[in-house]
Amino acid sequence: MASNEKALIRDLTAGSVPGTLLRFATPLFLSGLLQMVYNMVDMIVVGQMVGTEGLSAVSIGGELLMLITFIAMGFSNAGQILISRYVGEKRHDLIGEMVATLFTLLMSIAVVIMFLFMLTYQDIMAWLNTPDDIWEFTKQYSITCIYGTVFIYGYNLVSAILRGMGDSKHPFMFIAIASVLNLLLDLLFVGPMGMGPRGAALATVIGQGTSFIFALFLLYRHREQIHFDFKPSHFRISRNVIRPLLSLGIPMVIQSAAITFSMLFVNSYINQYGKVAIAVTGIARKLENMISIVAQAISAAGGAMISQALGARKTNRVPKVVFHALWIVAIPSAAFALITLFRPEWLFGIFSQDPEVLKMVLELYIPVAMIQYLGCTLRPPAFALINGSGNSKLNLAVALLDGVACRIGLSILLGVTFSWGITGFWYGNAISGCVPFVIGFTFLLSGRWKKVK
């Protein structure tokens, strides 16, 4: 039993803050890197083998997929923070109740979401202003991804459980399995089998499903440690943990939903500018995600460390986690900024060699990218503090300001009112990404994060 404890549960409240942060974040970073790679593989393989039409279809299909995942992300992240708090407080009984509640709640939601989207995905495609010349490709990609909803939700909740207990290595192993499968199947389905975007989506679903099965097997082997036996009678919602889960999870879902819907709202305007603009936007998002893999790893690791520290009443570690998170993320952001400034043709050319795509990048997008990279640097330490402290009100504030007031408001102001066109929508989206920093660092300076409920 002792060896099992060491395998999954890890104390994040002792030792060097930057050392612990980097050790815990590194597997998360590698997981994000692999996840980004297998998401990028879809765009690269489809872009090179099918062309700009296929690339644009995958970009819009990815936007629709974001609508499926925001509930899973919100409640999984909330569950991770609360499990970290229970580990810090040494309340192992509550860990088991949280695991049972997460499985019961999220898998039920996944089934409902899958059926709802099967009925409405074409209406959503129309709302996103999907051009007629890529409608069929987008439909193929989207409907195939919807079939994998249960796997997406399952992987997110299992990974959250493991990260909450301080284990970031096993989620990396699972995503590695999914990435290798996705790459091999992408090349097979889109290449020799000629399945186009549908093949890329099918490769992703199979990879996610396989990864989820391996993750379930790991949790089952350690069922004594997580205080949850996978018997049918144990899948239930516990009154002891559902209230804190909903209290923290609902604002995080609203935050994720607000950001997701606002981005889709902005992209619905961008999509009216045609397949070249769609392709540039899709590629830019993938490049931003390359920085975000570091940002999200540091944010998740920092949030877990802060939650455990507050649970153990070691408040002196919290500001250290925030400031170390800031400089760590600044390194890749600066590197990408330099590459974008001096070698944009090479960077964007990885995805598309279309002269019109590269021309739009050189003439319009590079200044926007600099603001995007700044937001990628400033958000992680702010979210680590807000999420790690379990402050549901601040999550809601970020959702309303970042997701609604700034992203939609600035985009319409610059794109429509000021007639900046597509650059106005890009700038509005980029500037709004800096809002969480203002909220998070004001919260840090106030010291209110020390008052843990």
Buried (B, 14 or more C-beta within 10 A) or exposed (E): EEEEEEBBBBEBBEEEBBEBBBBBBBBBBBBBBBBBBBBBBBBBBBBBBBBBBBBBBBBBBBBBBBBBBBBBBBBBBBBBBBBBBBBBBEBBEBBBBBBBBBBBBBBEBBEEBBEEBEEEBBEBBEEBBBBEEBBBBBBBBBBBBBBBBBBBBBBBBBBBBBBBBBBBBBBBBBBBBBBBBBBBBBBEBBEEEEBBBBBBBBBBBBBBBBBBBBBBEBBEEBBEBBBBEEEEEBBEBBEEBBEBBBBBBBBBBBBBBBBBBBBBBBBBBBBEBBBBBBBBBBBBBBBBBBBBBBBBBBBBBBBBBBBBBBBBEBBEBBBBBBEBBBEBBBEBBEEBBEBBEEEBEEBBBBBBEBEBBBEBBEEBBBEBBBBBBBBBBBBBBBBBBBBBBBBBEBBBBBBBBBBBBBBBBBBBBBBEEEEBBBBBBBBBBBBBBBBBBBBBBEBBEEEEBEEBE
